[in-house]
Amino acid sequence: MINGDIFFNLSVRSVRLNFLRSLLAAIGIVIGVVAISSMGMLGTNMQLEVKDQLSASANTIVISSDAARMGPPGFTPSSSSSSGITKKELTKITSAVGTNGTVIPIYSTDGEFTINSIAGRGSIYGIDSDDISKFLKLNQTYGNGTLDIGLNEVLVGSEIASEFNVKVGDRIRIGSFSSSSRPELHIAGVLTSRGTVADGVSTDSGIVVDSKWYTNQYGGEDEWSQVNVIVKNVDNITGTENLIDTKVNTNAKTPSVRITDATTQLETETSTLSTVTTFIMAIGGISLLVAAVSIFNVMMMSVSERIQEIGILLSIGTEKGEVRRMFLYEAFILGLLGAAIGGASSLLIGYTVVEAMIGTTSYFFEPASIMYVPAAMLIGIIVCVISGVYPAWRASNMDPIDALRSE
């Protein structure tokens, strides 16, 4: 057993006799382990949070007008061109979907508004009153509202309700702040928070109005910003997308619409977050390189201080491999000490960072998240052992006579 090995015991004695120096060297490992594990857990928790939120709209297909036809930012289409999905295209989409799902056409724009004499800005969505209840829900915290809105009623998102201290029945004016004749509407309800969604309708900081009121105010009747299709069976989503593509995008070179779903956005979000997480972890890993230099320095000092001890061991027939093992044990002990402290600290610091940055720790103890703690500890130990390889080799290759002569 390792604790019955005389060379291991000699290593423990060396660390104990130079405990403060050893502890200071191990602090670099502590910092490295905390940095890698905390950043890894933060990135993983962000990915899990986004994945969970996007999964809520996993059965939704989003159809938007193709970018090529829409033109670049700032492009204003002529009166003879459409800047959205046309009625003819909507008919084709509805035909392709059939009984496999529900088709919801949506108007949208950015607009200004005033609630309780406080000005704000957000997304304005025009949705047919019958379609609202098919994918939006009410937050009853702000009063008993309704999703069945009329021409002069609106629904507001949870962030707007919180920021403007909204309650059901309050009045809202939508339109440019400079306009003297802005229509006044009543807030019929507050929507539940949806977080990050893949259906393109971010209502948390938005306002939902009846589609007829929207077109009366902003124009563009029968030119929808997007069309959402909520499929009944998520297993049929790919087949439904293919049917829509076949019916609507008849010209393969210049497709009329872009068809996406939660899978596409999830892959993009996950890839981006993974890249950012890896980059941040790499920065944290720099502290391990600094720690490696510190461990190397401590090990070289240990070899220098124990030259005569090494000479005695070699002169009485101790093998070079046993001397090397003695110093590698010491490096291992330093790594284990730093990794243990770093692992314990990572749980506390990581939990605090995740809660502060994301606002929830629901996924903190998930295997994909917590695995970063033992992984970072293992990396810290390996770095220490590698740092001790050269000092151990140097010690084992000393000439016993020269070692005994040293002062």
C-alpha positions as CSV (number, residue, x, y, z in Angstrom):
1,M,0.0,0.0,0.0
2,I,1.1,3.5,-0.8
3,N,1.0,4.8,2.9
4,G,3.2,1.8,3.9
5,D,5.9,2.8,1.3
6,I,8.9,4.4,3.0
7,F,9.4,6.7,0.1
8,F,5.8,8.0,0.3
9,N,6.3,8.6,4.0
10,L,9.5,10.6,3.3
11,S,7.5,12.7,0.8
12,V,4.8,13.3,3.4
13,R,7.5,14.3,5.9
14,S,9.0,16.8,3.4
15,V,5.6,18.4,2.8
16,R,4.9,18.6,6.5
17,L,8.2,20.2,7.4
18,N,7.8,22.8,4.6
19,F,4.0,23.1,5.0
20,L,3.6,26.8,4.5
21,R,5.8,26.8,1.3
22,S,3.9,23.7,0.0
23,L,0.5,25.4,0.8
24,L,1.5,28.6,-1.0
25,A,2.5,26.5,-4.1
26,A,-0.7,24.6,-4.0
27,I,-2.8,27.8,-4.0
28,G,-2.0,28.2,-7.7
29,I,-3.6,24.7,-8.3
30,V,-6.6,25.8,-6.1
31,I,-7.1,28.9,-8.3
32,G,-6.8,26.9,-11.5
33,V,-9.3,24.2,-10.4
34,V,-11.8,26.8,-9.2
35,A,-11.5,28.8,-12.5
36,I,-11.9,25.8,-14.8
37,S,-14.7,24.1,-12.9
38,S,-16.7,27.3,-12.1
39,M,-16.5,28.5,-15.7
40,G,-17.3,25.1,-17.0
41,M,-20.3,24.8,-14.8
42,L,-21.5,28.3,-15.7
43,G,-21.3,27.5,-19.4
44,T,-23.0,24.1,-19.0
45,N,-25.8,25.6,-16.9
46,M,-26.4,28.3,-19.5
47,Q,-26.6,25.6,-22.2
48,L,-29.0,23.5,-20.2
49,E,-31.2,26.5,-19.4
50,V,-31.3,27.5,-23.1
51,K,-32.0,23.9,-24.2
52,D,-34.9,23.6,-21.7
53,Q,-36.4,26.9,-22.8
54,L,-36.1,26.1,-26.5
55,S,-37.5,22.6,-25.9
56,A,-40.8,24.3,-24.9
57,S,-41.2,25.3,-28.5
58,A,-39.7,22.2,-30.0
59,N,-42.9,21.4,-31.8
60,T,-43.0,24.8,-33.6
61,I,-41.9,25.5,-37.2
62,V,-41.1,29.1,-37.9
63,I,-41.5,30.3,-41.5
64,S,-40.2,33.8,-42.3
65,S,-39.8,35.7,-45.6
66,D,-36.5,34.9,-47.2
67,A,-33.6,37.4,-46.5
68,A,-32.8,37.7,-50.2
69,R,-36.3,39.0,-50.9
70,M,-36.5,41.1,-47.8
71,G,-33.3,43.0,-48.7
72,P,-30.6,44.3,-46.5
73,P,-31.1,46.3,-43.2
74,G,-32.8,49.5,-44.0
75,F,-34.3,48.2,-47.2
76,T,-37.8,49.6,-48.0
77,P,-39.8,47.5,-50.4
78,S,-41.7,49.2,-53.1
79,S,-45.5,49.2,-53.2
80,S,-45.4,46.5,-55.8
81,S,-43.2,44.1,-53.7
82,S,-44.0,42.2,-50.6
83,S,-41.9,42.5,-47.5
84,G,-43.5,39.5,-45.7
85,I,-45.3,36.3,-46.3
86,T,-48.2,36.8,-48.7
87,K,-51.7,35.5,-48.5
88,K,-51.0,33.1,-51.5
89,E,-48.0,31.7,-49.6
90,L,-50.0,31.3,-46.4
91,T,-52.6,29.3,-48.3
92,K,-49.9,27.0,-49.6
93,I,-48.5,26.6,-46.1
94,T,-51.9,25.8,-44.7
95,S,-52.5,23.3,-47.4
96,A,-49.1,21.6,-46.8
97,V,-49.7,21.4,-43.0
98,G,-53.2,20.0,-43.4
99,T,-54.3,18.2,-40.2
100,N,-50.8,17.8,-38.9
101,G,-50.7,21.1,-37.1
102,T,-52.0,24.6,-36.4
103,V,-51.0,27.5,-38.6
104,I,-50.6,30.9,-36.9
105,P,-49.8,34.0,-39.0
106,I,-48.1,36.8,-37.1
107,Y,-47.4,40.5,-37.7
108,S,-44.6,42.1,-35.9
109,T,-42.6,45.4,-35.6
110,D,-40.8,47.5,-33.1
111,G,-42.7,50.3,-31.6
112,E,-43.0,52.9,-28.9
113,F,-45.6,53.0,-26.1
114,T,-46.6,54.7,-22.9
115,I,-47.9,53.1,-19.8
116,N,-48.9,55.1,-16.7
117,S,-47.2,58.1,-18.2
118,I,-43.9,56.2,-18.6
119,A,-42.5,55.8,-22.1
120,G,-41.0,52.5,-23.3
121,R,-40.1,50.6,-26.4
122,G,-40.6,46.9,-27.4
123,S,-41.9,44.4,-30.0
124,I,-45.5,44.7,-31.1
125,Y,-47.1,41.5,-32.3
126,G,-50.4,41.4,-34.3
127,I,-52.1,38.0,-33.8
128,D,-55.6,36.9,-34.5
129,S,-57.5,36.7,-31.2
130,D,-58.5,33.1,-31.8
131,D,-54.8,32.1,-32.2
132,I,-53.4,33.7,-29.1
133,S,-54.5,31.0,-26.6
134,K,-52.9,28.3,-28.8
135,F,-49.4,29.1,-27.6
136,L,-49.5,32.0,-25.0
137,K,-50.6,31.8,-21.4
138,L,-51.6,34.3,-18.8
139,N,-49.8,35.3,-15.6
140,Q,-52.5,35.7,-13.0
141,T,-50.2,37.5,-10.6
142,Y,-51.1,40.8,-12.1
143,G,-54.9,40.3,-12.0
144,N,-57.5,38.1,-13.6
145,G,-57.1,38.9,-17.3
146,T,-58.2,37.2,-20.5
147,L,-56.5,36.1,-23.7
148,D,-59.6,36.8,-25.7
149,I,-58.8,40.4,-26.6
150,G,-60.8,42.9,-28.7
151,L,-59.7,45.6,-31.0
152,N,-59.0,48.0,-28.2
153,E,-57.3,45.6,-25.8
154,V,-53.7,44.3,-25.5
155,L,-51.6,41.8,-23.7
156,V,-48.3,42.8,-22.3
157,G,-45.2,40.7,-21.5
158,S,-44.0,39.9,-17.9
159,E,-40.9,42.1,-18.2
160,I,-43.0,45.1,-19.2
161,A,-45.5,44.4,-16.5
162,S,-42.7,44.3,-13.9
163,E,-40.9,47.4,-15.1
164,F,-44.0,49.6,-15.5
165,N,-45.9,48.2,-12.5
166,V,-48.8,47.1,-14.7
167,K,-52.0,45.6,-13.6
168,V,-55.0,44.4,-15.6
169,G,-57.2,47.3,-16.6
170,D,-54.4,49.9,-17.0
171,R,-54.3,52.0,-20.1
172,I,-51.5,52.0,-22.7
173,R,-50.8,54.3,-25.7
174,I,-49.0,52.7,-28.7
175,G,-47.2,54.8,-31.3
176,S,-44.5,57.4,-31.7
177,F,-43.9,59.6,-28.7
178,S,-44.0,62.6,-31.0
179,S,-47.5,61.8,-32.3
180,S,-50.3,63.8,-30.9
181,S,-53.0,61.2,-31.7
182,R,-51.9,58.0,-30.3
183,P,-54.6,55.4,-29.8
184,E,-55.4,54.4,-26.2
185,L,-56.0,50.7,-25.4
186,H,-56.7,48.7,-22.3
187,I,-54.4,46.0,-20.9
188,A,-56.5,42.9,-20.8
189,G,-53.9,40.6,-19.4
190,V,-50.2,39.9,-18.6
191,L,-48.5,37.0,-20.3
192,T,-46.3,34.4,-18.5
193,S,-42.6,34.6,-19.0
194,R,-41.4,32.6,-22.0
195,G,-37.6,33.2,-21.7
196,T,-35.6,32.2,-24.7
197,V,-37.9,30.7,-27.3
198,A,-37.3,29.4,-30.8
199,D,-40.7,30.5,-32.2
200,G,-39.6,34.1,-32.8
201,V,-42.3,35.5,-30.5
202,S,-40.4,37.1,-27.5
203,T,-43.4,38.4,-25.6
204,D,-41.5,39.0,-22.3
205,S,-40.7,42.5,-23.5
206,G,-43.4,42.7,-26.1
207,I,-47.1,43.7,-26.6
208,V,-49.7,41.6,-28.3
209,V,-52.6,43.3,-30.2
210,D,-55.3,42.0,-32.4
211,S,-54.2,41.5,-36.0
212,K,-56.9,43.8,-37.3
213,W,-55.9,46.6,-35.0
214,Y,-52.3,46.0,-36.1
215,T,-53.0,46.4,-39.8
216,N,-55.2,49.4,-39.2
217,Q,-52.3,51.0,-37.3
218,Y,-49.3,49.9,-39.3
219,G,-50.7,48.7,-42.6
220,G,-49.3,45.7,-44.4
221,E,-52.5,43.7,-44.4
222,D,-51.9,40.1,-45.6
223,E,-48.1,40.5,-45.5
224,W,-47.2,38.6,-42.3
225,S,-43.8,38.9,-40.7
226,Q,-43.8,35.2,-40.0
227,V,-46.0,32.1,-39.8
228,N,-45.7,29.7,-37.0
229,V,-46.8,26.1,-37.4
230,I,-47.4,24.1,-34.2
231,V,-47.3,20.4,-35.2
232,K,-49.3,17.9,-33.3
233,N,-46.5,15.3,-33.2
234,V,-43.0,16.5,-32.9
235,D,-41.8,13.3,-34.7
236,N,-43.5,14.6,-37.9
237,I,-41.8,18.0,-37.8
238,T,-39.2,17.2,-40.5
239,G,-41.8,15.7,-42.8
240,T,-44.0,18.8,-42.4
241,E,-41.1,21.1,-43.1
242,N,-40.3,19.2,-46.3
243,L,-44.0,19.5,-47.4
244,I,-44.0,23.2,-46.8
245,D,-40.7,23.6,-48.6
246,T,-41.9,21.7,-51.6
247,K,-45.2,23.6,-51.9
248,V,-43.9,27.2,-51.2
249,N,-40.3,27.2,-52.4
250,T,-41.0,26.2,-55.9
251,N,-37.8,27.9,-57.2
252,A,-34.8,26.2,-55.6
253,K,-32.4,29.0,-56.6
254,T,-34.5,31.8,-55.0
255,P,-36.5,30.3,-52.2
256,S,-39.5,32.4,-51.1
257,V,-39.4,31.5,-47.4
258,R,-37.0,30.4,-44.7
259,I,-38.1,27.4,-42.6
260,T,-36.5,26.8,-39.2
261,D,-37.3,25.0,-36.0
262,A,-36.0,24.8,-32.4
263,T,-33.4,22.2,-33.4
264,T,-31.7,24.8,-35.7
265,Q,-31.6,27.5,-33.1
266,L,-30.6,25.0,-30.4
267,E,-27.6,23.9,-32.4
268,T,-26.6,27.5,-33.0
269,E,-27.0,28.6,-29.4
270,T,-25.2,25.5,-28.0
271,S,-22.3,25.9,-30.4
272,T,-21.9,29.6,-29.5
273,L,-22.1,28.9,-25.7
274,S,-19.7,26.0,-26.0
275,T,-17.2,28.1,-27.8
276,V,-17.4,30.9,-25.2
277,T,-17.2,28.4,-22.4
278,T,-14.1,26.8,-23.8
279,F,-12.5,30.2,-24.3
280,I,-13.2,31.2,-20.7
281,M,-12.0,27.9,-19.4
282,A,-8.8,28.3,-21.4
283,I,-8.2,31.6,-19.7
284,G,-8.7,29.9,-16.3
285,G,-6.3,27.3,-17.4
286,I,-3.5,29.9,-17.6
287,S,-3.5,29.9,-13.8
288,L,-2.6,26.2,-13.9
289,L,0.4,27.1,-16.0
290,V,1.5,29.6,-13.4
291,A,0.9,27.0,-10.7
292,A,3.0,24.5,-12.7
293,V,5.9,26.9,-12.6
294,S,5.4,27.4,-8.8
295,I,5.3,23.7,-8.2
296,F,8.4,23.2,-10.3
297,N,10.2,25.8,-8.3
298,V,9.2,24.2,-5.0
299,M,10.3,20.8,-6.2
300,M,13.7,22.1,-7.3
301,M,14.1,23.7,-3.9
302,S,13.2,20.4,-2.2
303,V,15.8,18.6,-4.3
304,S,18.5,21.2,-3.4
305,E,17.7,21.0,0.3
306,R,17.8,17.2,0.4
307,I,21.0,16.6,-1.7
308,Q,22.7,14.8,1.2
309,E,19.6,12.7,1.9
310,I,19.5,11.7,-1.7
311,G,23.3,10.9,-1.6
312,I,22.7,8.6,1.4
313,L,19.8,6.8,-0.2
314,L,21.8,6.2,-3.5
315,S,24.9,5.1,-1.6
316,I,23.1,2.4,0.3
317,G,21.7,0.9,-2.8
318,T,18.4,2.7,-3.3
319,E,17.4,2.4,-7.0
320,K,17.1,5.5,-9.1
321,G,13.4,4.7,-9.8
322,E,12.7,4.7,-6.1
323,V,14.3,8.2,-5.7
324,R,12.3,9.4,-8.6
325,R,9.1,8.0,-7.1
326,M,9.8,9.8,-3.8
327,F,9.8,13.2,-5.5
328,L,6.9,12.4,-7.7
329,Y,5.0,11.4,-4.6
330,E,5.7,14.8,-3.2
331,A,4.4,16.5,-6.4
332,F,1.3,14.3,-6.2
333,I,0.7,15.3,-2.6
334,L,0.9,19.0,-3.5
335,G,-1.5,18.5,-6.4
336,L,-3.9,16.5,-4.3
337,L,-3.8,19.2,-1.6
338,G,-4.5,21.9,-4.1
339,A,-7.2,19.9,-6.0
340,A,-9.0,19.0,-2.8
341,I,-9.2,22.6,-1.6
342,G,-10.0,23.8,-5.1
343,G,-12.8,21.2,-5.6
344,A,-14.5,22.1,-2.3
345,S,-14.2,25.8,-3.2
346,S,-15.5,25.2,-6.7
347,L,-18.9,23.9,-5.4
348,L,-19.4,27.1,-3.3
349,I,-18.0,29.6,-5.8
350,G,-19.5,27.9,-8.8
351,Y,-23.0,27.8,-7.2
352,T,-22.7,31.5,-6.4
353,V,-21.6,32.4,-9.9
354,V,-24.3,30.4,-11.6
355,E,-27.0,31.9,-9.4
356,A,-25.7,35.4,-10.0
357,M,-25.3,35.1,-13.8
358,I,-28.2,32.9,-14.7
359,G,-30.7,33.5,-11.9
360,T,-31.3,29.8,-11.3
361,T,-29.4,26.8,-10.0
362,S,-31.9,24.2,-11.2
363,Y,-29.3,22.5,-13.3
364,F,-26.2,23.0,-11.0
365,F,-26.1,19.4,-9.8
366,E,-26.8,17.8,-13.1
367,P,-24.1,15.3,-14.1
368,A,-23.1,17.4,-17.1
369,S,-22.5,20.4,-14.8
370,I,-21.0,18.8,-11.7
371,M,-18.5,16.7,-13.7
372,Y,-16.3,19.8,-14.1
373,V,-15.3,19.6,-10.5
374,P,-13.6,16.1,-10.6
375,A,-12.3,16.9,-14.1
376,A,-10.6,20.1,-13.0
377,M,-9.2,18.3,-9.9
378,L,-7.7,15.6,-12.0
379,I,-6.2,18.2,-14.4
380,G,-4.7,20.0,-11.4
381,I,-3.1,16.8,-10.0
382,I,-1.7,15.9,-13.5
383,V,-0.2,19.3,-13.8
384,C,1.6,18.9,-10.5
385,V,2.9,15.5,-11.3
386,I,4.2,16.7,-14.7
387,S,5.9,19.7,-12.9
388,G,7.7,17.3,-10.7
389,V,9.1,15.0,-13.4
390,Y,12.3,16.9,-14.1
391,P,13.2,17.6,-10.4
392,A,12.6,13.9,-9.7
393,W,14.8,12.9,-12.7
394,R,17.5,15.2,-11.6
395,A,17.5,13.9,-8.1
396,S,17.7,10.3,-9.2
397,N,20.6,11.0,-11.5
398,M,22.8,12.6,-8.9
399,D,26.3,11.2,-8.3
400,P,26.2,9.8,-4.7
401,I,29.7,10.9,-3.8
402,D,29.1,14.4,-5.0
403,A,25.8,14.5,-3.2
404,L,27.4,13.5,0.1
405,R,30.2,16.1,-0.3
406,S,27.7,18.9,-0.7
407,E,27.1,21.4,2.1
